[in-house]
Amino acid sequence: MEEKTNWLDYDVEEMVAGDKESLWHHLKPHKVFESQEQMIIVEGKGLMVKDIRGREFLDATSGGVWSVMVGYGRDSIADAVCAQLKKMPYFAGVFGNIPAIKFAQKLLEKLPRMDKVYFSNSGSEANEKAFKIIRQASRIDPARKGKYKIMYRDRDYHGTTIGTMSATGQAQRKQDYGPFVEGFVEFPHCACYRCPYGKTYGSCDIECARKVEDVILKEGADTIGGLIVEPITAGGGILKPVPEYYPILQEICQKYDIWMIMDEVVCGFGRTGTFWGHDHYDVDPDIITMAKGLASSYEALSATVVKQKVFDTFLNDPSDSEKRLNYFRDISTYGGCTSALTAALESTRIIEDENLVENSAKMGAYLNEQLETLKKYDVVGDVRGQGLFAGLEFVTNRTTKEPISEEQMAQLMGNVMAENVIVGRTNSSFDGLNNIMNFAPCLIITKEQIDTIVAAVATAIEKTFS
Ligand SMILES: Cc1ncc(COP(=O)(O)O)c(C=O)c1O
């Protein structure tokens, strides 16, 4: 075999075989790899990615899970991280570092009603911190005594750990991983297309929000300390609550002193055409979690951002032997590492300097308009979205809304890929409802690229259902 001079050089067949022999991929049934090859992505520039066989794809998913906000191949992020690594690569988050201070300040500038930033590595971890905050507050704050339970919404996803799975409303994602953690309480979703109360927006009383109070009272309001929601449900099928929803939910939370946790892991950093997903609503959460777009996924980073009242709960007097342990006793080896924060600072500078949130709003409107044209196909039951975040729900019958089968959905996805475009879908999440295709391209997308994506989906629909 030819001698490689640079560790970045590789032999294609050796890597393909190496993938099969050594890797256990995320969310994949591996039996398929007995007869088919795993795609290995090796390069990216802008919205284009290239695989190891040299095939090029237009990526409409920002890296598969909606997170590469500024696109691939940003040298300035790589250069900034390189310089920081040479100067100071790592010291634990029990001490301060310059990129952490600067990025925390940047986040608080973007969230003027919030006060303190706690860094970690992933969306799941950011949500775990929020849950630990609620739990500990229910033990150390006399006013919150016993309020340890956390409510979550059906169809929302909050992470992969056992704790965050316990707060996730997706039956197939949870299947076989129980028993789950005690103290998590589900309430109904708010998807108008399949209203859990059989109502229609315009003639309803926003029951999806109002009836959360019934769940609280049934469970015991004095036991509930937190309620977590995604501003716009992502993996659950791109579900955007109506404008009245969050103000009503917040009023209920405030009535019972329940801290609202807004999971901005997907929606934050311009995905929906505003900087934060919850900017579309008149709502003021107590805790906000974020990850993915924070450093455009050039590095792993997440954050849990809280209001002063939450932080103050943990300001114990260390000389008081009874309260000695009443501070937030949490640590994360890589949380707040210098290189991730440097990447986040540079990615956010790009988002600001290139007006990418504005582009997300403008191109998002165009994307949604173009996707609407696909309603000419009877299988497209619903088109929904906000900014550069959109979903198409596929049905066999528009009146009964019966979803297409798993096989048809898989075939449809394969046919889009055959057009050299990568889109996403609800995947092993729900019994019978894995029928939603999703779009979340990098925020730098152009009209021409949107046309290419929509044309690929149209061709795939015709191929699959003709
Ligand atoms: C809304 C939401 N919250 C949390 C997470 C978990 O993030 P991570 O995969 O970084 O742990 C995800 C992941 O997709 C998500 O969509």
The ligand as a MOL file (V3000), in Angstrom:
LIG
                    3D

  0  0  0     0  0            999 V3000
M  V30 BEGIN CTAB
M  V30 COUNTS 16 16 0 0 0
M  V30 BEGIN ATOM
M  V30 1 C -34.6290 20.3380 21.0640 0
M  V30 2 C -33.4450 19.5030 21.4080 0
M  V30 3 N -32.9760 19.5300 22.6670 0
M  V30 4 C -31.8930 18.8080 23.0330 0
M  V30 5 C -31.2530 18.0080 22.1340 0
M  V30 6 C -30.0840 17.1760 22.5710 0
M  V30 7 O -28.9140 17.7340 22.0830 0
M  V30 8 P -27.5680 16.8360 21.9900 0
M  V30 9 O -27.7780 15.8440 20.9030 0
M  V30 10 O -26.5030 17.8620 21.6810 0
M  V30 11 O -27.3830 16.2220 23.3100 0
M  V30 12 C -31.6960 17.9590 20.8080 0
M  V30 13 C -30.9930 17.1320 19.7990 0
M  V30 14 O -31.3690 17.0130 18.6580 0
M  V30 15 C -32.8430 18.7060 20.4340 0
M  V30 16 O -33.3550 18.6350 19.1990 0
M  V30 END ATOM
M  V30 BEGIN BOND
M  V30 1 1 1 2
M  V30 2 1 2 3
M  V30 3 2 2 15
M  V30 4 2 3 4
M  V30 5 1 4 5
M  V30 6 1 5 6
M  V30 7 2 5 12
M  V30 8 1 6 7
M  V30 9 1 7 8
M  V30 10 2 8 9
M  V30 11 1 8 10
M  V30 12 1 8 11
M  V30 13 1 12 13
M  V30 14 1 12 15
M  V30 15 2 13 14
M  V30 16 1 15 16
M  V30 END BOND
M  V30 END CTAB
M  END
